[in-house]
Amino acid sequence: MSQKRVVIFSGGELQPQYIEEIQPGDFIIGADKGALFLISHGIKPDLAAGDFDSISQQELDIVRAESGKIVECDPIDKNLTDTELALEMAIKERPDCILLIGGTGSRLDHTLANVQMLTRALQHDIQCAIMDQNNYITLTDSNMEVLDRGYKYVSLLPMTPEVNGITLEEFQYPLDNATLKIGESLGISNVLIASRGKIRIKDGLLLIIQSRD
């Protein structure tokens, strides 16, 4: 049975090749100028969400006309970022997984907030990933299979004060029931030695970052 997937295009770093990540059957959400990016590349988002303060009124009219549905919020009186609003909409679709594109960029505060939002999806038993041309970021609280996606390194960073019982299979530097604590670099720059590797943890939240130089 095929998995249900939601793909979010947010307003961070976007490249034309990211359109190729869209698969048949995906539910597509454009957050703020991410919606305009999709439309300008021939993709009509199923849902557009945000305050749309980063695009012009004429561009907003295009987004309204070319989107399946639009959820707008006030640019000042709001509690959620555009990406968080889009993620909340994605979770309501009850998918098996969510892919966030355009969730990183020059705004480090937004990037870190988006990485932390991976916990929101995990709380709903939804696997969520953030992808850009240099990184593929996921989060686990139990077991995860890591696929070789063409990124050179796999780094492990704790998202809780410590992560216990970490065991790695098919990695250049294996771990067996290890502990990682915030501030330690033991998990940086590991390498897959097979087409896929396995990560198991006993408790905590572990960030998995596949990256290029």
Solvent accessible surface area in square Angstrom, and as a share of the most:
residue,aa,sasa,rsa
1,M,238,1.06
2,S,104,0.67
3,Q,129,0.57
4,K,88,0.37
5,R,36,0.13
6,V,0,0.00
7,V,0,0.00
8,I,0,0.00
9,F,0,0.00
10,S,5,0.03
11,G,26,0.25
12,G,30,0.29
13,E,48,0.21
14,L,33,0.17
15,Q,55,0.24
16,P,80,0.50
17,Q,86,0.38
18,Y,5,0.02
19,I,32,0.16
20,E,143,0.64
21,E,64,0.29
22,I,35,0.18
23,Q,99,0.44
24,P,141,0.89
25,G,79,0.76
26,D,19,0.10
27,F,49,0.20
28,I,15,0.08
29,I,0,0.00
30,G,0,0.00
31,A,0,0.00
32,D,8,0.04
33,K,85,0.36
34,G,0,0.00
35,A,0,0.00
36,L,34,0.17
37,F,28,0.12
38,L,0,0.00
39,I,28,0.14
40,S,80,0.52
41,H,75,0.33
42,G,66,0.64
43,I,41,0.21
44,K,137,0.58
45,P,1,0.01
46,D,58,0.30
47,L,10,0.05
48,A,0,0.00
49,A,0,0.00
50,G,0,0.00
51,D,16,0.09
52,F,7,0.03
53,D,98,0.51
54,S,64,0.42
55,I,22,0.11
56,S,57,0.37
57,Q,111,0.49
58,Q,137,0.61
59,E,59,0.26
60,L,17,0.08
61,D,68,0.35
62,I,73,0.37
63,V,0,0.00
64,R,106,0.39
65,A,81,0.63
66,E,56,0.25
67,S,17,0.11
68,G,66,0.63
69,K,130,0.55
70,I,50,0.26
71,V,39,0.22
72,E,79,0.35
73,C,41,0.25
74,D,75,0.39
75,P,68,0.43
76,I,158,0.80
77,D,122,0.63
78,K,65,0.27
79,N,153,0.79
80,L,61,0.30
81,T,45,0.26
82,D,24,0.13
83,T,11,0.06
84,E,27,0.12
85,L,20,0.10
86,A,0,0.00
87,L,6,0.03
88,E,44,0.20
89,M,32,0.14
90,A,0,0.00
91,I,15,0.08
92,K,144,0.61
93,E,53,0.24
94,R,206,0.75
95,P,8,0.05
96,D,68,0.35
97,C,27,0.16
98,I,3,0.02
99,L,9,0.04
100,L,8,0.04
101,I,0,0.00
102,G,2,0.02
103,G,3,0.03
104,T,17,0.10
105,G,39,0.38
106,S,120,0.78
107,R,140,0.51
108,L,121,0.60
109,D,78,0.41
110,H,72,0.32
111,T,22,0.13
112,L,97,0.48
113,A,41,0.31
114,N,8,0.04
115,V,15,0.09
116,Q,111,0.49
117,M,18,0.08
118,L,4,0.02
119,T,29,0.17
120,R,73,0.27
121,A,0,0.00
122,L,29,0.14
123,Q,136,0.60
124,H,107,0.48
125,D,134,0.69
126,I,9,0.05
127,Q,65,0.29
128,C,6,0.04
129,A,6,0.05
130,I,1,0.01
131,M,17,0.07
132,D,13,0.07
133,Q,79,0.35
134,N,64,0.33
135,N,40,0.21
136,Y,28,0.11
137,I,11,0.06
138,T,12,0.07
139,L,2,0.01
140,T,4,0.02
141,D,69,0.36
142,S,53,0.34
143,N,98,0.50
144,M,27,0.12
145,E,80,0.36
146,V,4,0.02
147,L,60,0.30
148,D,81,0.42
149,R,103,0.37
150,G,53,0.51
151,Y,24,0.09
152,K,118,0.50
153,Y,48,0.18
154,V,3,0.01
155,S,11,0.07
156,L,2,0.01
157,L,57,0.29
158,P,15,0.10
159,M,53,0.24
160,T,35,0.20
161,P,107,0.67
162,E,66,0.29
163,V,0,0.00
164,N,39,0.20
165,G,7,0.07
166,I,0,0.00
167,T,23,0.14
168,L,7,0.04
169,E,68,0.30
170,E,87,0.39
171,F,7,0.03
172,Q,91,0.40
173,Y,123,0.47
174,P,94,0.59
175,L,34,0.17
176,D,121,0.63
177,N,86,0.44
178,A,19,0.15
179,T,54,0.31
180,L,1,0.00
181,K,98,0.42
182,I,108,0.55
183,G,81,0.78
184,E,79,0.35
185,S,83,0.54
186,L,112,0.56
187,G,6,0.06
188,I,80,0.41
189,S,47,0.30
190,N,10,0.05
191,V,41,0.23
192,L,27,0.13
193,I,111,0.56
194,A,39,0.30
195,S,80,0.52
196,R,120,0.44
197,G,0,0.00
198,K,102,0.43
199,I,1,0.00
200,R,98,0.36
201,I,13,0.07
202,K,146,0.62
203,D,71,0.37
204,G,21,0.20
205,L,42,0.21
206,L,0,0.00
207,L,12,0.06
208,I,1,0.01
209,I,32,0.16
210,Q,7,0.03
211,S,21,0.13
212,R,103,0.38
213,D,144,0.74
